[in-house]
Amino acid sequence: MAILSFLISLAGATMLLLFAVRMVRTGIERSFGAQFQRWLTESQSLAGSGATGVMLALILQSSAAVALLASGFAAAGYLAFPAGLAVVLGGDLGSALIIQVLSFRLDWLVPLLLTIGGWLFIKTEGRKWRQAGRILMGVAFILISLQLLRETMEPIKDSAFLPAISGYLARDFITAFIVGAALAFVMHSSVAAILMCVTLVHIGALPFAAGLSLVLGANLGSAGIPVYLTRGMSAQGRRIPLANLALRGTWALAALLGINLGFEPARLMIVSPEQSLIYAHIAFNASLLLVGLVLCRPLARPFTAMMTDAAQNAPAQHDEVSVLDPDVVDKPQMAIASLKRELLRMMGLVERMYLPIQSIYEDGDSARMRAIKLQDNAVNAALLAIRRYVAGLPMEKYSREEAKIVRSLMEYAIRLEAAGDLVSGQFLSSAAEKRDEGVNLSKDGWAELTRMFEAVSANFKLASNVLISDDLESARLLVMEKTEMKQMERRSRKRHLQRLSEGRADSFESSDVHLESLRALRDMNGHISAVAYPILYRNGQLLETRLIQNMEDDKDD
């Protein structure tokens, strides 16, 4: 019974740690959104890319998340292999630094973090404030999980079997290395796995030598996580995590053999065992970053030759094949699922049209403008296919609720087609006007538009999740994002008028382009956010009107 209780407590503490790390990362991702793309791609040097990776890992508390971001942007053509690999290596160092911060005994902060975080998340409506509350509560849960882990391991550190296991791991460093790699990969979090090792060393349940081998193995295992998660990407996206795995694996094995065969690992204990373990982890990742920055460019050629993209020379398909299934029209749930898949494809087409717009504003590339207009034909064809599909549904076999869902999906298809028209129309018209008339947006005005471009890009992802999951919280968040977008548009318009009143020539010359782009971005976001409203309405989360209902009564009073 004691063993069962120990295993349950250990599993509970571990799951809480994993949940807390994810909670912090989710809050930060929702706060910063698509700004990550600008941070990842704006650096002009490998050292700058490495520093960007360190910063992102400190923010996201996950080197795997940084690697996934880099791989995604590389697959989309926004990030070159050397810069992407430098970002990932920097992310590994940032993740190591996070462990140092979280290893401090900050239990006294837990009540304060829970109080402030809970109040912000429950009582405030602003998106930034709610996500700040989520982050603070996540940090509090991390500290609680580490405290639970220490309390769970404390009673068994003097047991009969633990010294035998820890002693074996200290003697057989290869086994400890493999166990550490498996632990990090299974937990899908190097931060959680290494914090667990540090905690075990701290309470004396594990000797320093065994902990060091486990940590080196965890470095290898954490490099395997993005390799597994990017297995469905194109070769261009998979090269970066594979190169990172090769570098980290080689460096970890070299460190493991060098330390255990060259001298006694205990000689690395310059301070307390747990702190020395953290220092060794940071030193490992810092040295790997320095070596990796030198190898980033030379490794590009062999990995590109080894992993060629089979679709690179094939003609682009642009997802032009409909996924609507005519054989399931008399099965309501399957027909609705088929409609959602087609809408997801349609959303991908619109997103593909939208993503290059920001850079087209800068370079005015006519070829890309023509390509976007051609892609709009595919969006129009998708809407026509959906209309015909819905028209052919035997609605007498559908319940009232199912019929409402079909109508809402049809209405959303119309909104997506309007979004496509907005990209091929207003956005391209403004970009062409900017290019043809030599208009230069003011520095402040372009910064405001950039933030709105990034917000719309992030909301594409959120809208896709809402479409597939019907998740109420995500739907609420998407509508809150829409409100935030309206406020951003209103603030930017006000600042623009303020700049005009100050007589700034750059704002006067770019006024038409700036104001038209603001309206287009607001409308674009409104179109893609429309997917949330049927979900909110079904769950009683939507008011019928924002008008005051009892004005006459108020006058009488």
N, C-alpha and C positions, 0 to 999 in steps of 0.2 A: 504493500500500500504506500509505503514511503517513497519507493521508486516511481510509482505512478504519479503521486503528488508532485514529485520533483520534475518529472517530464512535462506535466501539464503546466506547472508554473514557468518552466523554462520556455515552453512553446508560447505561452501567453505573453511573456516579456519580449520575446523575439518578434512576435507578430505586432505588438504595440510599437516596437522600434521601427519596423518596416513601414507600418501605417503612418507613423509620425514623420518619417523622412519624406514619404510620398505627399503627405499633407502640406509640408512646407514647400516642396517643389511645385505642387499644383497652385498654391497661392501666389508664388512668385511668377510662374508662367502666365497666370491670368492677369497679373498686374502689369507685366512688361510686354506680353504678347509678342507681336511681330517685330518689336525693337531688336530682338535677338539677331534678326537677319542683318540689320545695319551694323551691329557690333561685330558680327562675324566677318562681314565682307568688306568693311571699310579700311582695315589695316593694310599698310603698304609694305610691311617687312615681316619676315618670319618671326623675329623677336616680338614684334607687335602682336602677331597672331597668337603666339604662345602666351603673352600677357593677357590677351582677350580670353583665352581658354581658362587661365587661372581665375579671372574675374567671374566668368560665367559659372564655373564650378563652385566658387564661393557663394554665388547667388542661388544656384539650383541645388547645391549640396549633393551633386551626383556627377561623377565623371562620365557615366554611361549616358546621361541625358545630353551632355555636351557632345559626346561622340555621335549620338543620333541626330542632333541638330546639324553638325558638320557634314555628316553623311547625306542628310536630306538636301542641304544646299548644294553639295557637290553633285548629287544626282540631278538636280535641277539646272546645273551649269553655272551657279553663282559663285562657286568656291573651287579654286584649283587644288590639286592633290597636295603640293608642298604646304600651302597655307592651311589646308584642312588638317593635315597630320600634325602641324605645329599647334593648332588649336586643341586637338585631342590630347597631345602630350602636356600642354599647359593645364588642361582640365584635370588630368591625373594629379598634378602637383596641387592644384586648388582643392581637390578632394582630400588630399593628405593634410592640408592646412586646416580644413574644416574639422578634422578629427582632433587636432590639437585644441581647438576652441571648445568642442563638445566634451572633451575629456576632463575639463575643470569641474570641480565639485560646486555646482551652482544650484543645489537643491533648494536653497533659500529663495531662489527666484521663481520657483514653480507657482506658488499661490498668486504672486503678482502678475506673472505672465498669463495665467488662466483667467484672472479677474479682468485684466485689461483686454486680452484677446477675446474672451467670451462676450464682453460688453460691446466691443467693436463689431463682432460678427453678428450678434443678435439684434442690437439696438440701432445700428446705423444702416442707411440705405445706399450710401455712396459705394461704388464698386471698389475703389482703392482702399477705403477704410475697412470694408468687409474682408478683403483679401489680406490686409495687414493683420486683422484679427485672426484669420486662419493661420497665418505664418506664426504669430506669437503663440497660439495654442499648440501648433505643431512642435515648436521648440520646447514648450513645456512638456508635451507628451514624450519627446526624446529623452529629456532629463528624468521623467518618471520611469520610463522603460529601463534606463540604465540603473536607476535605483532599485527597481524590481529585480534586475539581473544580478546585481550585487547581493541582494538579500536572498535570492534563490540559491546562489552558489556558495554563500557563506557557510551554511551548515554542513556541506559535504566536502569542504576542502581538507578536513582531517579524517575523512572516511578511508576505508581500506583499499577500495578499488581506484579512487582518483589518483593517488600517488603512483600506482602502477601504470595507469594510462598516460599520465603526464610524463613519467619517467621514460616510457617507451617512445613517446613522441620526441622527447629531447634527444634520445639516442639515435632513433631512426628519422633523420631529418627529411629523407625522401618521402616517407609516408606522411609526415607532418605537412610537407609542401603540397602534396596531392590533396590532403584533407582541407587545407586552407583554400586551394583553388576550387574544390567542389563546394565548399561552404559559401564562398562569395558568389559563385555562379548560381547556386540554388536559391540563395537569398536575393539575388538580383540587385545587390547593393554592397559595394565595397566598404562604404562608410559604416553600415550596420555590422558587417562581418568583422571589420578590424576593430570597431568599438567593443565588440564582444570579446575579441582576443585580448585587448588592452584591459578590459574589466577583469578577465580571468587571471591575468598576470598580476594585476593590482591587488587582488585579494589573496594571492598566493596559491590559487588552484592550479596554476600552470607555470612552469619554470620559464625564465627569459629565453633560453635557447629554443624551446619548443614554440614559444610565442613568435619568435623571430622567423622561424621556418613557416609557421602558419601565415604570417603577414606577407611574406614573400610569395607564398602560394596564392594568397588572396589577390595580390596584384596581378598574377597571371589569370586567375578566374574572372576578375572584374573586366579584363580586356576581352574575354570571350563573350561577355554579355551583349555588347553592341554588334559583334559578329553574328550572333544568333538572331538578334532583333532586326538586322538589316538584310537577312537572307533573301527577302523578296524584292529588294531594290535592284536597280540596274548595276552593271559592273562598275560604273563610275562612282556610285555611292558606296559599294562594298569594298573598294580598294583601301580606303582610309582606315576603317576598323581592322581589316586584315593586316595592314602594315603595322598598325599599333600593336596588334597581338604578337606579330613576329618580333618587333623591337622589345616589347615588355617581357615576352617569354624568354628571349635570349638573355636580356639583362637580369631577369629574376633568377634564371638557372645559373648564370655566371656568379651572381652575388651569393646564391645558396651554396654552391660548391666552394667558392673562394673563402667564405666565412667559416664553413664547417670543416673544411679540409686544411685551410691555411693556418687557423689559430682558434683559440677557445672563444666561442661566441660571447661568453661572459665578459670578455675584455671590452666589449662595446657598451657596457653599462657605466656610463659616465655620471649618471644621477640615479634616481630610483628606477626599478625595473620597468614599470609601466611608462614612465616618461622617456626612458632610453629607447623603448620600443617605438614610441611615436617619433622621436628624433630619427631613428633608423629608417622609418617609413618615409619621412619627409626627405631625408638625404638620398634615399633610393630614387624617388621621383624627381628631385631636383637635378641629380646627376644624369638621369635618363633624359630629361628635357634638354640639358646642355648638349649631350651627345646626339640626341634626335634632331636638334635644329641643324646640325651639320649634315645629317644624313637625309633630311627631308627631300631635297632636290635630287640627289643621286638615286634615291629609291623610286622616284616617279617612273623612270623608264622601265625597270624590270617588272614593276607591278602593273603598269599599263600593258606591257607585252604579255604578261601572264594572264591578265583578266581583260580580254577584249569584249566590248559590248556587241553582242550579236545583232542587236537592233540598230546599231549605229549607222550602218550602211543601208538599212532597209528603208523603204519609203514610209513616211510618217502616216499613222492611221488616224490620229486625232480622235480616237474613241468614237468613230462615226457609226459603228454598228449598234443598233438598238438592242436592248436587253429585255424588252417587253415580251412576255410569254403568252401567245394567244391561246394556248391549250388550257389555261387555268382561269379563264374568264368566269366560269361558273362556280369557282371556288373562291369566295370573297377574300379570305385571309391571304391566300396565295397570290391573288390578283393585286391586292394592296401591296404585298411585298414586292411584286414585280414592278409596280408603279414607283415605289420608293427607290428601287435599284436604278430605274431609268432616270428619276429625278437626281439621284446622286451622280449619275453619268453626266447629266445636263449641267449640274452645278460644277462639275470638274471642267467642262468645256468653257463655261463662263469664267471660272477662276483662271484658266489658262489664258484667256483673252485679257483678263484684268492685270495679272501679275507684271507684264512688261511695261505697263503704262507709265509708271513712275520714271523708269529709265528712258522711255521714249520722250517724255517731257524734257529730259536733259539733252538727248542727242538728236531728236527729231528724225529718226531713221525711217525713211519712206518705205523700205522693203518690209520692215516689221509692221508698219501701219497697214499695208496691203494684205499681209498675212492675217492680221486680226480681223479685217473685214471679211476675208474668205471664211474664217472660222465662225463668224456670225451665221453663215448659211447652215452650218451643222446644228447650231442652237435652234434656229428656226425650224429645221427639219425635225428635231427632237420634239418641239412643241406640237407640230402637226401630227407626229406619230402618237403622242400622248392623247391628243384630242380624238383621233380615230379610235384608239384603244378604249377610252372611256365611253365613247359613243356606242361601242359594240358590247358593253357590259350588260348582262341581263339583270337590271336593277331590281326586278321583282324577287330575285333570290337573295338580295342584300337586305340586312336589317337596317333600321333607321340610323343607327350609330355608324354602321359601315358605309352607308351612303354619304353621311356627312364627311367621313374621312376621305372618301374618293373625291368629293367636291373640293375639300380643302387642298388636297394634293394637286388637283387640276388648277386651282387658283394659284398655287405656288409655282406651278410650271409657267403660268402666264407672267408672274413676277420675275422669274428667272429669264424669260425671253426679253422682258423689258430691261433687265439688267444688262443683257448682252447688247441690246440696241443702244443702251447708254454708253457702253464701252466703245462700240464701233461708231457712235455718233458724237456725243458731246465731248467725251474725253479726247478722241482723236482730232476733233475739230479744234479744241483748245490747244492741243499739242502742235497742230499744224500752224495755227495762228501765232503761237509763241515762236516757232521756227521761222516762218515766212516774214514776220514783221520784226524779227530780231528782239523780241521782248525778253528782258531779264527780270525775273522775279526778285524781289528784295530778299535779303538773307533771312529776315524774320518771317516773311511770308512763306518762303519755301520750307522753312523749318516747321511751320504750322501745317502746311500741306503734307509734308513727309509724315508727321505724326498721324494724320488722318488716313493717309495711304496705308500705313502699317496697321492701324486699328481695323480697317476694312479687311485687310488680308487675314488678320487673326480671326475675325468674325466669320470668314468663310469656313474655317476649320470648326468653329463652334457650331455653326449652322448645320454642317454635315453631321456632327454628332447628334444634334437635336433631331434631325430628320430620321436617322437610323434608330435612335434609342427611345424617342418620345419621353426623355427624362425631364421631369418638371423643374428641377433645380437648374439644369442647363438652359431650359427655355426661359426661365426667369432671368438668368444671367445674360442671355442674349438680348432680351428686351431692355435690361439695364444698360447694356453696351450701346443699344440704339439711343437711349436717352443721353448717355455720355457723349455720343457722336453729335447729337443735336446741340449739346452745350458747347462742344469743341467748335462746331461750325459757327455758333453765335458769338463765341469769344473771339474767334479769328476774324470774323466780319467786323466786330467792334474795334479790334486792334488795327485792322486795315484802314477803317475810316479815321481812326486816330492818327495813323501815319499820313493819310491824305491831308488831314487838317494841319499837320505840321509842315506841309509843303514838300514832302520827300518825293523827288522826281522818279525814283525807281518804283515806288508804290503807285504813282499816278500812271506811269506807262504800262504797268502790268495789272491795272485794276480789273479790266474785263476778264482776263485769263484767271486771275485769282478768285474773283467772285463766282464765275461760272464753274470753276473747278470745285469750289466749296459746295455749291448746290449739287453738283454731280456726285461728289463723294457722299453727301448726306443721303441723296436719293438711292445711290447704289447700296449703301448700308441698309436703308429701309427695305429695299427689295429682298435682299438675302436674309434679313431678320424676320420676314413675314412668316417663316415656317414655325415660329414659336407661338403665334397667337391662337391657333386652334387647340394646342395643348393646354395653354393657360385658360382658355374659355371652358374646355371640358372639365377642368379641375377647379372651376370657380375662382380663378385667380385674376380675372380680368373684369374691370368695370365697363358697363355699357357705354358710359359717357363721362367726360371730364367736366361737363357743365354743372354749375350749382343748380340743384333741383328746386329749392324752395326760396327763390328770390322774393316772391310776393309775401311769404310768411315773414321773411327777414325785414321787409319794408314795414309791415304792420307792427312789428316789434319796435 
